[in-house]
Amino acid sequence: MAEGRFTNPVVASLAGIKDFFTRQQLASRLTEADRADGKTVMITGANSGLGFALAVNFARRGAKVIMACRSQIPEAGEKVKKLSGSQDVEMRYVDLSKIGTIHEFVQSFVRDGITIDICILNAAVALPGPRKTESGQDEFFQVNYLANVTLTLLLIKHSILELKMESPLSRLIFISSDSHQGATYIDYDEFGRYFEYGVSKAISNYSYFKLVLNTYATELSRRVNSGQVRLSIHAICPGPVHSNIVKEAPWLLRMILNGIFWIVFRSPAKAALPVVYMALSPDYEGSTNEYLHMFNPKKMDPKVYEPAEGLKLWDRSTRLLKDIDPSHMDYLEQEF
Ligand SMILES: NC(=O)c1ccc[n+]([C@@H]2O[C@H](COP(=O)([O-])OP(=O)(O)OC[C@H]3O[C@@H](n4cnc5c(N)ncnc54)[C@H](OP(=O)(O)O)[C@@H]3O)[C@@H](O)[C@H]2O)c1
């Protein structure tokens, strides 16, 4: 059975306390000189928490910001404009639990001739149990993992996220969690299958799907960048963030977790800083498949780097998508 590092949310949150006191090795490397003028930044789940703080930060640094969201349109965008002082902010609708809306979202970029320089895949859920999506998957699996496969492959297919031969390369950043370390190998009996499970499995899903996501990011980087680096693909854990991530937890648990969040978790604005660093700094120009845990470079779980794991995950993910999204095969069969 697939298992993440934590099955108890209080233990998981308390692990965040250690991060709170961890020295941030590269924190001074992000400065006001790291500007985003002329760059287009797309952030999923940008109406709340970390994603919202990222939108404000990038807009302040001069980027055109596209907030990819399923709710709070247009209010969240208006707030970002107000807080950043930039008018170059827009919101586009996407519900990552519905594959059709991902296609419509990408088509809107094609229609409007927009390309993206920095793509931050931030949206995620922490659900208390299984919930079936329209296409028959578990929402946890669909939003935290599979939607990111569909979205990245479509963005690359339509050259919205371009593979470049010259600097500056575009950057694709997966928001992960260091809790992925120690999750089990990917379980293909469970993969993409909807089934009933209890709350401890739901909690464990969170860190487990981050391992799956990091394995995909690594395999995508391997495929896209086999000859030379053409797209910088990285993963980062922002550390503990005081956000809305546990909004669906039972109320008592939510009260306890929010108490811990309030005392020892970082504000989204602070947690956003290492992500902005990885997205803008010349330190990451021309590199790929790096991982940061806050401002600290680190290795991901060793399983993430196993080529056989990446290959199998790629194969199973594209096969599954061909089954549940049969009218759109071309993006799944592209060669890089
Ligand atoms: N909080 C932490 O301590 C922590 C630690 C490590 C990593 N992270 C990671 O940081 C990222 C941001 O999380 P957060 O803590 O900022 O939580 P958050 O405030 O709950 O933000 C999650 C975002 O994802 C969006 N989202 C969820 N389901 C979606 C769907 N079906 N379609 C489109 N958007 C959807 C949410 O939109 P709605 O508002 O519409 O639900 C929200 O904007 C996540 O990847 C999380 O795993 C968080």
The ligand as an ORCA input file, in Angstrom:
! r2SCAN-3c Opt
* xyz 0 1
  N       0.850     24.941      4.039
  C       1.997     24.320      4.206
  O       2.508     24.212      5.344
  C       2.753     23.750      3.046
  C       3.991     23.123      3.266
  C       4.675     22.587      2.180
  C       4.127     22.688      0.913
  N       2.939     23.307      0.725
  C       2.402     23.380     -0.640
  O       2.168     24.745     -0.991
  C       1.178     24.785     -2.032
  C       0.147     25.855     -1.717
  O      -0.600     25.462     -0.593
  P      -1.059     26.476      0.529
  O      -0.442     25.991      1.791
  O      -0.864     27.865      0.111
  O      -2.628     26.102      0.638
  P      -3.938     26.858      0.148
  O      -4.015     28.221      0.721
  O      -5.054     25.917      0.456
  O      -3.746     26.959     -1.430
  C      -4.049     25.900     -2.279
  C      -4.515     26.468     -3.591
  O      -4.822     25.377     -4.475
  C      -6.062     25.657     -5.092
  N      -6.775     24.478     -5.567
  C      -7.170     23.399     -4.869
  N      -7.891     22.582     -5.648
  C      -7.932     23.155     -6.875
  C      -8.551     22.804     -8.100
  N      -9.294     21.695     -8.227
  N      -8.393     23.623     -9.156
  C      -7.676     24.772     -9.042
  N      -7.096     25.161     -7.903
  C      -7.234     24.364     -6.832
  C      -6.861     26.339     -3.998
  O      -8.002     26.967     -4.556
  P      -9.352     27.183     -3.689
  O      -9.084     28.359     -2.796
  O     -10.380     27.445     -4.738
  O      -9.587     25.937     -2.917
  C      -5.818     27.291     -3.453
  O      -5.733     28.416     -4.261
  C       0.612     23.379     -2.138
  O       1.224     22.710     -3.219
  C       1.044     22.736     -0.837
  O       1.132     21.334     -0.941
  C       2.234     23.854      1.752
*
